[in-house]
Amino acid sequence: MKVIVIMADTTTIPISKKFHEWLKSKGKKGESYEDVIKKLLKPEAAQEIGESKGSSDEDDLGLGN
């Protein structure tokens, strides 16, 4: 059996191993790093990138709830 995983519209960002472990510790099993980062963002930062309701950029950024 072959499994093919296609990751569209993603990127890689370099972070230290120490930060990676810290970020990993903040998440739950099955939660993506993107989910963890969004959860940790301060409300002001989340609004700046379109996390708030009513933002026209919400769908483009993949931040919709």
N, C-alpha and C positions, 0 to 999 in steps of 0.2 A: 504494500500500500504506500502510495506517495502522497505527501502533504505539501501543498504549495501555499506559502503565505505571501501575500502582496501587501506591502506597506505603502500606501499612496500618500503623497503630501506630508512626508516626515523629514526630519533633519537630525543631525547628530551634533551635540554640543560637548566640548571637552570640559570635564569637571575633575577635581581631585578625587582620589580614592576615598579620602576621609569624608568629603562632602557627599560622595555617592553613598557611602554607608549610612551617613546621617539621614539623607533623603529617603533611603530605603527603610530606615527605622520609623519614619513618619507615616508610611503607607500601611495598608492592609493587604492581605493576600488577595490577589486578583486585581488590585488597583494599579493602573498604569502610572508611570512617573509623571506624565502630563496631568493626570487627575490629582496626584499628590501636590504638585507645584501649584495648580489652580486653587486647591484647598488652603494652601499656606499663604497665598498672596493676600496682602492687606486690601481692604475694600477699595481704597483709592486707586491702587495699582490695577485691580481687577476692572474697575470702571474705565481706566485709561486704555486698556486693551480691548474693551468692548464686552466685558462680562455682564454689565448691568442690563436689565430688561429694557427693551425699546431701542437698543443699539442697532444701527443699520449694518455694522460690521460683524455682528454676532455670528451669522452663518458663515461668513468668509473666514473667520478665525477659528471656527469649530468650537466655539465657546457656549453654544446654546445648551439649555438645561433639558 
